Amino acid sequence: MIDMAVVGGGLAGGLAALAVRRAHPELNVAIFEAGDSLGGNHRWSWFASDLDAPGTQLMAGFATTEWSGGYDVAFPGHTRHLSSPYRSLASRDFDAALRSELPAAAIRTQARAAKLAAGGVTLASGEHIAARCVIDCRDFTPSAQLRGGWQVFVGRHLRTRTAHGVADPIVMDTRVAQHGAYRFVYTLPLGPNELFVEDTYYADEPALDRAALEARIDRYCTAMGWHGDRLGGETGVLPVITGGDIAAYRAALGGAGVVRSGARGGFVHPLTSYTLPFAVANALALARHARLPGDQLAALFEDRAQRHWQATRFYRSLGRMLFDAAEPEERYRVFERFYRLREPLIERFYAGNSSTADKLRILSGKPPVSVPAAIRALLGKGSPLVHERSQ
């Protein structure tokens, strides 16, 4: 029997195993990942202000790209430079760092889980691994128990033929055709001749037309004067949670006594879909309580999930106004107005730590949507977070 089986080697699972390993090197912890590598094919980014000192220390061992000078946003009505330092981590560097710190025997790739229970994990191969506690860190499961919309994106890693001249990340550029959703282009300068360019949509449906989005990235890069060779890329469809019943959602996942963390456990920023600050916080909490019996650890994380749900209620309300009160082509105005506010407020917003004064300030003044539409959105339930809306 092992002490802890972490199922899912993405951000939440990898950080959980790392934090427990650092705090309790004597415990036998193993990661079970369905894919070929830890972290899959992703890039995670965050603001330095998203993490406290222990969280920053947990991330210190990873090879990240850092921009201490801040970042830019651009809207049809205004552009702005903000001073918050920005960080980004590629999944290949995530995988390399975890393999350097965790014992080789602790990492099981191509090990898809078929069944999770309080006493262990059964793999698709039929192998059963007994464990004192099981941590479920797999991807989010679409569910009619939750409501909202979707964040759909295609990213491209590009090597330009000449220096691109971009100094700081462009976190949002909405000076593009909106195409029936809140659309923005996100650009990270990874080196003098390297860029990561992502086309992102806050869409009503979880449909990703890769060919169409790739063509739009082509046009954007041409307009910006960026020409070169493609080094790689990624795609994604993430939930933007605006409501629902988190307890019913988690109960429907089954496996009583299993610890639910990561996006599957509901630990996301409802409006931005960011997961890194919450994955870090959960990993550190898991390390603090790693010696608890599995059922007690599961109960502790059930309480954390409920508290996270309550703490992020405000962001779900904003999400309902974004999806249900604003016309798709006009949704960018919500963020355009938001990015006129004070920088400390913006930092706390992304970290999921908005104060009462922050919330009042965000809601004060002339709203970017009509008041009757906002009221209808707040009173409505929203659409179920399932891939087929007819279900």
C-alpha positions as CSV (number, residue, x, y, z in Angstrom):
1,M,0.0,0.0,0.0
2,I,1.2,3.5,-0.8
3,D,0.4,6.6,1.3
4,M,-1.0,8.8,-1.4
5,A,-2.2,8.2,-5.0
6,V,-2.5,11.4,-7.0
7,V,-4.6,10.7,-10.1
8,G,-4.0,13.3,-12.8
9,G,-0.6,14.7,-13.5
10,G,-1.7,18.2,-14.6
11,L,-1.0,21.4,-12.7
12,A,-3.1,20.5,-9.6
13,G,-1.8,16.9,-9.4
14,G,1.8,17.7,-10.1
15,L,1.9,20.5,-7.5
16,A,0.1,18.4,-4.9
17,A,2.7,15.6,-5.3
18,L,5.6,18.1,-5.2
19,A,4.3,19.9,-2.1
20,V,3.8,16.6,-0.2
21,R,7.2,15.3,-1.2
22,R,8.9,18.4,0.0
23,A,7.1,18.5,3.3
24,H,7.1,14.7,3.9
25,P,9.9,13.0,1.9
26,E,9.3,9.8,3.9
27,L,5.7,9.3,2.5
28,N,5.2,7.1,-0.5
29,V,3.4,9.3,-3.0
30,A,2.7,8.4,-6.6
31,I,1.2,10.2,-9.6
32,F,-0.9,8.4,-12.1
33,E,-1.2,10.2,-15.4
34,A,-3.1,9.0,-18.5
35,G,-0.9,10.9,-21.0
36,D,2.7,10.5,-21.9
37,S,4.0,13.4,-19.8
38,L,3.1,15.5,-16.8
39,G,1.2,18.7,-17.6
40,G,0.1,17.6,-21.0
41,N,0.5,20.4,-23.6
42,H,-0.3,23.6,-21.8
43,R,1.0,26.9,-20.7
44,W,0.0,28.4,-17.4
45,S,0.4,32.1,-16.6
46,W,-0.2,34.1,-13.5
47,F,0.5,37.5,-11.8
48,A,3.1,37.6,-9.1
49,S,0.5,39.1,-6.8
50,D,-1.6,35.9,-7.2
51,L,0.6,34.0,-4.8
52,D,1.7,34.5,-1.2
53,A,5.2,33.8,0.0
54,P,4.7,30.0,0.5
55,G,3.1,29.8,-2.9
56,T,5.9,31.7,-4.5
57,Q,8.4,29.3,-2.9
58,L,6.5,26.2,-4.1
59,M,6.8,27.6,-7.7
60,A,10.4,28.6,-7.3
61,G,11.8,25.3,-8.6
62,F,10.2,25.7,-12.1
63,A,11.9,27.3,-15.1
64,T,9.5,30.1,-15.8
65,T,9.5,33.1,-18.1
66,E,9.1,36.3,-16.1
67,W,8.3,39.8,-17.0
68,S,9.1,42.2,-14.1
69,G,8.0,45.2,-16.1
70,G,4.4,44.3,-16.2
71,Y,1.9,43.8,-19.0
72,D,-0.3,45.6,-21.5
73,V,-4.0,45.5,-22.4
74,A,-5.7,47.1,-25.4
75,F,-9.3,47.9,-26.1
76,P,-11.0,50.0,-28.8
77,G,-11.4,52.8,-26.3
78,H,-8.1,52.8,-24.6
79,T,-4.8,51.0,-24.0
80,R,-3.0,50.6,-20.7
81,H,0.3,49.4,-19.2
82,L,0.0,47.8,-15.8
83,S,3.0,47.2,-13.5
84,S,2.1,43.8,-12.0
85,P,5.0,41.3,-12.7
86,Y,3.8,38.4,-14.9
87,R,4.9,34.7,-14.9
88,S,4.4,31.9,-17.4
89,L,5.3,28.1,-17.2
90,A,5.3,25.7,-20.1
91,S,4.2,22.1,-19.5
92,R,7.5,20.7,-20.8
93,D,9.3,22.7,-18.0
94,F,6.7,21.6,-15.5
95,D,7.3,17.9,-16.4
96,A,11.1,18.3,-16.3
97,A,11.1,20.0,-12.8
98,L,8.8,17.3,-11.3
99,R,11.0,14.5,-12.7
100,S,14.0,16.2,-11.1
101,E,12.4,16.3,-7.7
102,L,10.2,13.2,-7.5
103,P,11.5,9.7,-7.4
104,A,11.2,8.0,-10.8
105,A,9.0,5.3,-9.3
106,A,6.6,8.0,-8.1
107,I,5.6,9.0,-11.7
108,R,3.4,6.6,-13.7
109,T,2.5,7.9,-17.1
110,Q,0.2,6.1,-19.6
111,A,-1.7,5.0,-16.5
112,R,-5.3,5.9,-17.1
113,A,-7.5,5.4,-14.0
114,A,-10.7,3.4,-14.5
115,K,-12.0,3.6,-10.9
116,L,-11.2,5.7,-7.9
117,A,-12.3,4.7,-4.3
118,A,-11.3,5.6,-0.8
119,G,-8.9,2.7,-0.6
120,G,-7.1,2.9,-3.9
121,V,-7.1,3.3,-7.7
122,T,-7.9,0.7,-10.4
123,L,-6.2,1.4,-13.7
124,A,-7.7,0.8,-17.1
125,S,-5.1,-2.1,-17.4
126,G,-6.8,-3.8,-14.5
127,E,-4.0,-3.1,-12.1
128,H,-5.1,-2.1,-8.6
129,I,-3.0,0.2,-6.4
130,A,-4.0,0.3,-2.7
131,A,-3.5,3.7,-1.1
132,R,-4.2,5.3,2.3
133,C,-5.7,8.3,0.5
134,V,-6.6,9.0,-3.1
135,I,-6.4,12.6,-4.6
136,D,-8.5,13.2,-7.8
137,C,-6.9,15.9,-9.8
138,R,-8.2,15.1,-13.3
139,D,-9.8,17.5,-15.7
140,F,-13.1,19.3,-15.2
141,T,-16.1,17.2,-16.0
142,P,-18.9,19.0,-18.0
143,S,-22.1,18.8,-15.8
144,A,-25.7,19.9,-15.9
145,Q,-25.3,20.6,-12.2
146,L,-23.3,23.7,-13.1
147,R,-24.2,26.7,-15.2
148,G,-22.2,29.1,-17.4
149,G,-20.3,29.5,-20.6
150,W,-17.0,28.5,-22.1
151,Q,-13.5,29.9,-22.7
152,V,-12.3,28.5,-26.0
153,F,-8.8,29.1,-27.3
154,V,-6.1,28.2,-29.8
155,G,-2.5,29.1,-29.0
156,R,0.6,29.1,-31.3
157,H,4.3,29.2,-30.4
158,L,6.0,31.2,-33.1
159,R,9.6,31.8,-34.0
160,T,9.8,35.1,-35.9
161,R,12.3,35.7,-38.7
162,T,13.3,39.0,-37.3
163,A,13.1,40.5,-33.8
164,H,9.4,41.1,-33.0
165,G,10.1,44.0,-30.6
166,V,7.4,43.1,-28.1
167,A,8.8,43.8,-24.6
168,D,5.9,42.9,-22.3
169,P,2.9,40.5,-22.4
170,I,-0.2,41.7,-24.1
171,V,-2.7,40.0,-21.8
172,M,-5.8,41.3,-23.7
173,D,-6.0,42.8,-27.2
174,T,-9.7,43.2,-28.1
175,R,-9.1,45.4,-31.1
176,V,-10.2,42.5,-33.2
177,A,-13.4,41.3,-34.8
178,Q,-15.5,39.8,-32.0
179,H,-17.2,37.0,-34.0
180,G,-20.2,36.5,-31.8
181,A,-18.2,36.2,-28.5
182,Y,-15.9,38.2,-26.3
183,R,-12.7,37.7,-28.3
184,F,-9.2,38.8,-27.5
185,V,-5.7,37.9,-28.5
186,Y,-3.1,37.1,-25.9
187,T,0.6,37.5,-26.7
188,L,3.7,36.4,-24.7
189,P,7.2,37.5,-25.8
190,L,9.2,34.4,-24.9
191,G,12.4,35.6,-26.4
192,P,13.6,38.2,-29.0
193,N,12.4,36.0,-31.8
194,E,9.8,33.9,-30.0
195,L,6.1,34.6,-29.3
196,F,3.2,32.7,-27.9
197,V,0.0,34.0,-29.6
198,E,-3.4,32.8,-28.4
199,D,-6.9,33.6,-29.8
200,T,-9.4,33.4,-26.9
201,Y,-13.2,33.5,-26.9
202,Y,-15.8,33.7,-24.1
203,A,-18.4,31.8,-26.0
204,D,-21.9,30.4,-25.4
205,E,-21.1,27.0,-26.9
206,P,-18.0,24.8,-26.3
207,A,-17.3,24.6,-30.0
208,L,-13.7,24.9,-31.2
209,D,-13.2,25.4,-34.9
210,R,-9.5,25.1,-35.0
211,A,-9.1,25.9,-38.7
212,A,-11.0,29.2,-38.3
213,L,-9.1,30.2,-35.2
214,E,-5.7,29.3,-36.8
215,A,-6.7,31.5,-39.8
216,R,-7.5,34.4,-37.5
217,I,-4.2,34.0,-35.8
218,D,-2.5,34.2,-39.2
219,R,-4.3,37.4,-40.0
220,Y,-3.5,38.9,-36.6
221,C,0.2,38.0,-36.9
222,T,0.3,39.5,-40.4
223,A,-1.3,42.7,-39.2
224,M,1.3,42.9,-36.3
225,G,4.2,42.2,-38.7
226,W,5.1,38.9,-37.2
227,H,6.3,36.3,-39.7
228,G,8.1,33.0,-39.0
229,D,7.8,29.4,-38.3
230,R,5.4,27.5,-36.0
231,L,7.1,25.7,-33.1
232,G,4.0,24.3,-31.5
233,G,0.7,25.2,-30.0
234,E,-2.3,24.2,-27.9
235,T,-6.0,24.2,-27.8
236,G,-8.5,24.3,-24.9
237,V,-12.1,24.5,-23.9
238,L,-12.5,25.7,-20.3
239,P,-15.7,26.3,-18.2
240,V,-16.7,29.8,-17.1
241,I,-18.9,28.9,-14.1
242,T,-21.8,31.3,-13.5
243,G,-23.9,29.3,-11.1
244,G,-25.2,25.8,-10.2
245,D,-25.0,23.5,-7.2
246,I,-21.4,22.6,-6.4
247,A,-22.4,20.0,-3.8
248,A,-24.5,18.1,-6.3
249,Y,-21.8,18.4,-8.9
250,R,-19.1,17.0,-6.6
251,A,-21.5,14.3,-5.3
252,A,-22.2,13.2,-8.9
253,L,-18.5,12.5,-9.4
254,G,-18.9,9.5,-7.0
255,G,-16.1,7.8,-5.1
256,A,-16.9,8.7,-1.5
257,G,-13.8,9.3,0.6
258,V,-11.8,10.4,-2.5
259,V,-10.2,13.9,-2.2
260,R,-11.3,16.1,-5.0
261,S,-9.0,18.9,-6.0
262,G,-8.1,20.9,-9.1
263,A,-10.6,21.9,-11.8
264,R,-12.6,18.7,-11.3
265,G,-13.1,19.7,-7.7
266,G,-14.4,23.1,-8.7
267,F,-11.2,25.0,-7.7
268,V,-11.2,27.6,-10.5
269,H,-11.7,31.3,-10.8
270,P,-15.3,31.3,-12.1
271,L,-14.8,34.2,-14.5
272,T,-11.2,34.0,-15.7
273,S,-10.9,30.1,-15.5
274,Y,-7.5,30.6,-13.9
275,T,-6.5,27.6,-11.7
276,L,-2.9,28.2,-10.7
277,P,-3.4,30.2,-7.5
278,F,-6.0,27.6,-6.3
279,A,-3.8,24.7,-7.3
280,V,-0.9,26.1,-5.3
281,A,-3.1,26.8,-2.3
282,N,-4.6,23.3,-2.4
283,A,-1.2,21.7,-2.8
284,L,0.1,23.5,0.3
285,A,-3.0,22.5,2.3
286,L,-2.6,18.9,1.2
287,A,1.0,19.0,2.4
288,R,0.0,20.4,5.8
289,H,-2.6,17.6,6.4
290,A,-0.9,14.8,4.4
291,R,-0.9,12.4,7.4
292,L,-4.6,12.5,8.0
293,P,-6.6,9.4,7.2
294,G,-8.1,9.5,3.7
295,D,-11.7,10.1,4.8
296,Q,-10.7,13.0,7.0
297,L,-8.7,14.5,4.2
298,A,-11.6,14.1,1.8
299,A,-13.9,15.9,4.3
300,L,-11.4,18.7,4.7
301,F,-11.3,19.3,0.9
302,E,-15.1,19.1,0.7
303,D,-15.2,22.0,3.2
304,R,-12.5,23.8,1.2
305,A,-14.6,23.4,-2.0
306,Q,-17.7,24.8,-0.2
307,R,-15.8,27.8,1.1
308,H,-14.2,28.4,-2.3
309,W,-17.7,28.3,-3.9
310,Q,-19.0,30.9,-1.4
311,A,-15.9,33.1,-1.7
312,T,-16.2,33.3,-5.5
313,R,-19.9,34.0,-5.7
314,F,-19.3,37.6,-6.8
315,Y,-17.3,36.5,-9.9
316,R,-20.1,34.1,-10.9
317,S,-22.6,37.0,-10.8
318,L,-20.3,39.0,-13.0
319,G,-20.1,36.0,-15.3
320,R,-23.9,35.9,-15.6
321,M,-23.9,39.6,-16.6
322,L,-21.2,38.9,-19.2
323,F,-23.0,36.0,-20.8
324,D,-26.7,36.8,-20.2
325,A,-26.8,40.6,-20.1
326,A,-24.3,41.7,-22.7
327,E,-24.7,41.1,-26.5
328,P,-21.9,38.8,-27.6
329,E,-20.3,41.4,-29.9
330,E,-20.4,43.9,-27.0
331,R,-19.0,41.8,-24.2
332,Y,-15.6,43.3,-24.5
333,R,-17.0,46.5,-22.9
334,V,-17.3,44.8,-19.6
335,F,-13.5,44.2,-19.4
336,E,-12.8,47.6,-21.1
337,R,-14.5,49.3,-18.2
338,F,-12.9,47.0,-15.7
339,Y,-9.4,47.9,-16.9
340,R,-9.9,51.5,-16.1
341,L,-10.0,50.7,-12.4
342,R,-7.1,51.0,-10.0
343,E,-4.3,48.4,-10.4
344,P,-4.5,47.0,-6.8
345,L,-8.2,46.2,-7.3
346,I,-7.3,44.4,-10.6
347,E,-4.6,42.4,-8.9
348,R,-7.0,41.3,-6.1
349,F,-9.6,40.4,-8.7
350,Y,-7.4,38.0,-10.6
351,A,-6.2,36.4,-7.3
352,G,-9.8,35.8,-6.3
353,N,-9.4,38.1,-3.3
354,S,-11.6,41.1,-4.1
355,S,-12.6,43.1,-1.0
356,T,-16.1,44.4,-0.3
357,A,-14.9,47.8,-1.4
358,D,-13.5,46.3,-4.6
359,K,-16.9,44.7,-5.4
360,L,-18.8,48.0,-4.7
361,R,-16.3,49.9,-7.0
362,I,-16.7,47.3,-9.8
363,L,-20.5,47.7,-9.7
364,S,-20.6,51.4,-9.2
365,G,-20.9,54.0,-12.0
366,K,-22.5,53.6,-15.4
367,P,-22.8,49.8,-16.2
368,P,-21.4,48.4,-19.4
369,V,-24.8,46.6,-19.9
370,S,-28.4,47.7,-19.6
371,V,-29.8,47.6,-16.0
372,P,-32.9,45.6,-17.0
373,A,-30.7,43.1,-18.8
374,A,-28.3,42.9,-15.8
375,I,-31.3,42.2,-13.4
376,R,-32.6,39.5,-15.7
377,A,-29.2,37.9,-15.9
378,L,-28.7,37.9,-12.1
379,L,-32.2,36.4,-11.5
380,G,-31.7,33.8,-14.3
381,K,-30.1,30.4,-14.0
382,G,-27.9,30.4,-17.0
383,S,-27.1,27.6,-19.4
384,P,-25.9,24.1,-18.2
385,L,-22.2,23.4,-18.6
386,V,-22.6,20.4,-20.8
387,H,-21.1,19.9,-24.3
388,E,-24.5,19.3,-25.8
389,R,-27.0,22.0,-24.6
390,S,-29.9,19.9,-25.5
391,Q,-29.2,17.4,-22.8
